[in-house]
């Protein structure tokens, strides 16, 4: 049986059971649940919650009532019809939508918490499902799976072939999983701080049920993500004042030199990595290059770049993106160009390899920088900047030009060269110390 047919079968089953299932929650101590949820999720009510397999909204309506922005998702519309009615009665602002836990209709890194109750035993393709949940939560976000379990054992079930379909049962790989198998499921798919905790007192006295446990894990935050956020924040703060010290003098000379570096073919597809306020990209548009795209981490910078493009009436486009992780397919551009970028990079070689990846065969990388002649890049405030963006190191803040050329070669670029840009300088400086590191794919 195909996965879609299995999911439909499961959804139909819960549609039919919705009334009986809803009544089962009468056994729960709601005050104890609310206390446990707030303890696990924290006091920051600006956080968002996604309740998967929300059913009749048992968890979602509580987290919404607590003040968290909450969306409940389920394959069973009949179950969620109860959730909607309960939300109205409770004056809880939860939102409900139809969807599968295997393929969520949400962007990457957009949710703070994923929660669910008695869902994990029902999921099909468990590794695919967990990876999908991890895709959606933000770095540092958490997953909480609430289940009744036998202490020291794991998931148990008194019912055999609950869906009355042997093919469906074969897809329930997590059903009956031991505790160590559940933690392994989360760990092998990339979550950290994975553990299972017992949550006593959630079921009211007098009911012969297994106790509640929560299986939990955290999406790790990489050093690159920390640095990306730091860079974006730094350049957002710097955007308004950036051009006061970075405006180029004699634009006609700049245009002439840029055209010599790139070539006369105006149909080339050009990517300006870390475009900033679009100084380079908009000049290329003015020269007449027809397909110029500038990307940057800083929305503040891009907004200024867009304003300049409109003022200068050039057909240049801009997009939010990290120069280390470009959202483009292989072989997309003829030219990748940058200005004053190398010194800001935390992973210089990784960046150049990424630029090479998106280059077409025969394409060219052009990395423009100010240099101390015959020496290399020398940034006096490199340590201050490194601390501002929470970076561990900035290897090209102070680097000899030979090291950059060697790095270009190590990235499998051909015809690597350093070219002076005569006549190019800034408004506030008459130093013609601008050079371009170039290499071909």
N, C-alpha and C positions, 0 to 999 in steps of 0.2 A: 504494500500500500504506500502511495506517495505521501510525502510530508504534509502537503496541503489537504489531502483527504483525511489524514490522521487528525490534523488540527480542527477540521470541520466536525469530525466525529466527536471530538472532545468538547467543542463549543456547543454542539447540539445536546450533549449529555447535560451540561451545566445549565443550558436554557431550560430544560425540562425539570431540573432539580432546584431551580432558583428559589421557589417559595420555601421548601423544606430547609434549604441551606441557610436562608436568611434567619430562620428561627433558631438555628444552632448557636448563634452568637448571644442568645439569652443567658448562656452559661458563663459568660466572661465578666470579670470585674473591671468595668470601664475606667474607674478611677485609677486602678493599678496599672492598666494599659497606658493611660495618659501620662502617668508618672514615668513609666519605663520609656515611652517614646520620647518624651522631652529630655530625659537623661541621656539617651543615645544620640539624639539629633542636635542637642545643644540649645542654647538660649537665643541664638541669632535667628530671628524670625524672617530675615531677608533671604534665607536659604530656600531652595526649591526642592520639592519632593515629587518623585514619580513612583506611583504605586502600581506595580505590575500584577496582573491577575487580580485586579482590585475586587472582582466579584460584586458583592452588595455594598461595597464602599466602607467596610468595617474600619480599615486603617486610614484610608484617604480622608474620610470625614472627620476623624479625630485629629489628624495632622493639620487639616484645613482649619478646624475649630481652634487649634492651638496658635494659628497665625502663619503657618508655613504656606507658601504658594504651592498648591497641590494639584496634580493631574492623575486621574486613575485611568488605567488602560486594561481592557479585557477583550477576549474574543466573544464573550457572551453578552449580547445586548439585553437579554432578559434579566440577567443578574444585575447589570448596571441600571436597569429601570428602577430597581429597589434602591440602589445607591443614590440616584438622583432624588427620589422621594425622601430618603433619610436626610440628605443634605439640606433639603428645604425645611424639614421639620427641625433640624438641629441649627439652622441658620449658618451652615458651613459652606464656604465658598470654593468647594472642590469642583474641578472640571472633569468631565468624563468623555472618553473617546474610544471607539472600537479599534483594536489593533492586537497584533501578536507579539508576544515577548521574544519571538525569534527574529523579528524584523521591525524595529521601532521607527516610527515616523518623526524622528527628532535629529537635529544636527549633532555633530561631534562636540563633546566637551560642553554640554549645555545644562546639565542637571547636577545639583549638589548631592542628592541622596536618591538611591533606588531602594524601595522597601517592598516587601511582599509577605503574605501570610499563607502558609500551606500551598504554596505554588510550586516549589522546586521539584517535588516528586512528580508533578504532572508535565514538566517541560520535555520536549523532544529535542534531539541533538543538543545535549547539555553544554558541550564545549562551545558550539556555535552560539548558543543563547548567552552564555556568560560573556563571551567576547563582545557580543552586541550590546550588552548592558554596560560593559566597560567602555565601549566606544562613546556612549552617550554621556556618562558621568564626567565631570570635570576632574582634572588632576587634583588629587587630594580629597576627592569625593568618596563617599562610602556606600557600600551595599549591605543591606540588612535583610536576611531571609529568616522569617519567624516560622517555626515548625514545632509541632508536638513530636517529642522523641523519647525513646526509652533511655534512661540515664546510663551512660557507659556503653551504649549499643549504637543507636542511631534511629533512622526512620523505620517504622513498623506499620503494618496494615493488617486489620482483621478481615478485610474483604479481599477475595480473590477475583481477578478479572472484573474489576469494577466497571469498566466500559463495555463489558460483554462482547469483546472483540479481541481475539488473540493477536491479530496484526497490530492493533493499537497498543496492546500491552507490551509487545516487543520493542516499541519505541520509547517506553518509559524506563530509560536506563538508570535513572537516579532512584526510582522507587525501591525502598528497602535498603538504601545506601547506609553504610556505617559512618560514624562521625568522622573517622580519618579519611574516608573516601570523599565526604563532603568538603572537608578543608582542602584536600588535594585538588578537587575540581576548581576551586577558586585560585589556589596558588599556581597551578600549572598554566592558568590563563592570564597571569600577570598581576593579580592582586597581592598586596602585602599586608602585614599585621593581621593575618587571617586567624580567626579563633571562633570557638563556640562557647557561649555563656548561657547558663541556666537563668530563667526569669521566673522565680517563684511567685505565687500569689495571684497570677493572672486569671486563673479559673476559680470561680466561687466554690466554696466548700460544698461537699455533698455529691460531686460529680466524679465518676471513676474514669478519668482521662489521664493519658501520659502528660507530664509537665511540658511547659513551653520552653524552648531554647531559641537563641538567635545565632545564626551563622553569619559572620560579618567579615568584611575585608575592605581595604582602602586602595584606591587607584594611586599608584606612586606619582610623585612629581619629579621630573627629571631636571638635572642642572640646566639643560638647554631651555626648558620651559621657564625656569626661574629667571634666567638671563634674558629671555625674550620679553617677559613681562617687564623686567627692569629697564631694558632698552626702550620699549614702547613708551613707558612712563617718562623716562628721561627726555626723549625727543619730543613728546607731546608738550612737556613743560618748556622746552627750548624753541618750539616752532615759531612763536611770535617774534622772537628776537634773532632768529637764525640768519636771516638775509642781511641784517645790518653789518655783519662781519664776513659774509660769504658772497656778496654780490660781485659778479665778474665784471671786469673792465674791458672795453673794446670788444663788444660781442661779435663784431664782424670778423675779427682775427680768430676768436674762438671758433666761430662757425667754419672758417676756412680750414683750421687745423683739424677739427672734428671730421670734416668731409674727407680730408686727406687720410685720416686714420681708418674711416669706415669704407670709403669708396663712393663712386658717383651713382651707383644703382639705387634709385630712390624707392624701389619696390622691396627692399630688404626688410625683414621683420626684426625689429630691435627691441630688446628688453633692457630697461634701465633699472638695475638692482639697487635697492635702497635709494630711491629717487629723491627723497627729502622733499623740498618745496618745488621740485620739478625743474630746477635750473637747467640741467643737462637735457632732460626729455623735451622740454618746450623749445630749447634751441634747435634740437634735431627736427622737431616739427616745423620750425621756421625755415630751416634749410630746405625742407621739402620731402623729407622721408615720410612715407605714407602710412606705415604701420609701426608706431612707437607706443610702447606700454611701459609705464613706470610703476614699480611696486615698492612698498615700504611698510614697516611695522607700525609707524606712527600715523594715526588718523589725523592728528593735528597738522602734520606736515602735508599729507595728501590733500587736505581741504584747501591749503594755500596753493598747492600745485594746480588743483582744479580751477581755482580763481584765476591764476595766471594764464592757463590754457584758454579760458574764456576771454580774458582781456586781449590776448594776442591772436585770438581767432585761429588757433591751430587744432588739428584733429589728433590730439594726443590723449590716450586713455590712461587711467590710473586704477590700481587695484591694491587692496590690503594683502600683504603676503610677507613671509619671512624669507630673506635671501638665502637662508640655510636649508629651507624646505619649500621649494617653489611648487605651487599647485598647477604644474603644467606637465604635459606628456613629454616623453623623450623626443628629441629632434624637432623642437617647436620653433626655434629662433635662429636667425642668421648671425645676429650679433648679441652678445651680452656685454653691456657697458656699465661702469660704475664710476663714481667720483668720491674720493676721500672715504672710501668704505673699508679698505683693507685694515686700517689701524683699529677700527671698531670691532673687528670680528673676534669672537671667542674661539671659533673653530675654523681657522683660515683654510686649511687644506680641504676640509669637508665642504666648505662653501664653494671653492673653485671646482671641485668634483661635481657638485650639484649644478653649477653653471654649465660645465661641460656636458652634463647629462641632457640638458634641455637644448643644447646647440645642435644644429644640423651638421652633418658631415661637411667639412670645409668651412664651417662657421668660425667666428673669431671672438675671443674674450679680450676686452679692453678695460683695464683697471687703471684709472687716472688717479694720481696722488701727488701731493706736494712732497718733494724730497730735498734733503740736504745734499747738494751735488757730490757725486762720487762716494756718498755714505749710505743714505737710505732714509727711512721714515724715523723721525724723532719727535715724539709728542711729550711736551713738558708736563702736561696734566694727566698723564695716562693712569696713574695710581688713583687719583681722585675720581676719574670717570669709572674705573673698574669697581670702586666701592659703591658708586652711585647706582650701578646697574646690577650689583650683586654677582659680579663675574669672578670666577676663580683665577683666570688669567686672560691677558690680551696679548698674544704672542707677537703681533705685528705692530704694537704701539711704539716699540723701539727695535728696529730690525734693519740689517744691512740689505741693500738692494740685491746682492747676489743670492741671499737666502730666498728672496721672493722669486727670482728667476729660476732657482733650483726647484722651488716648490711647484712652479708652473710646469716644469719638465716632469717632475714626479707625478703630476696629475695627468700625464700622457698628452700634453699639449705640444704641438710642433711649431717650429719657426719662432721660438720664444725670443722676445726682444724687449729692450727698454728704449723708448723713443721720447726725445725731448719735444716739448710743445712750445716752440718759439713765439714770443709776443703775448703769451697767455699769462695773465695775472689778475689779481683782485682789485677792486676799487680802492681798498684801504692799504694796498701794498704794491710796490713796483717790482717785486721780486718775480722773475720769470723762472720759478723753480718747479714748474709743473711738468710731469712726465707721465707716460702711459706704458704700463706693462702689458704686452700683447702676446697672444698665443693662439694657434689654430687647432681645430679638431680634425 
